[in-house]
Amino acid sequence: MKSIKWMLFGITLLLVTFLIRCMLEDALYTDFIGIFGAIIVIYGMCKNEKQ
């Protein structure tokens, strides 16, 4: 159950990053938030497969 929560949190970060990116142009910090969200999603997927 925790891995699903981590995946949802990561997807939420990706969506927020996309929305901020649409509002601002060339915002570098949103790229880092997006990468962090992608890492959380991948971690959640790997953790979910092991269970």
Secondary structure, 3 states (H helix, E strand, C coil): CHHHHHHHHHHHHHHHHHHHHHHCCCCHHHHHHHHHHHHHHHHHHHHHHHC
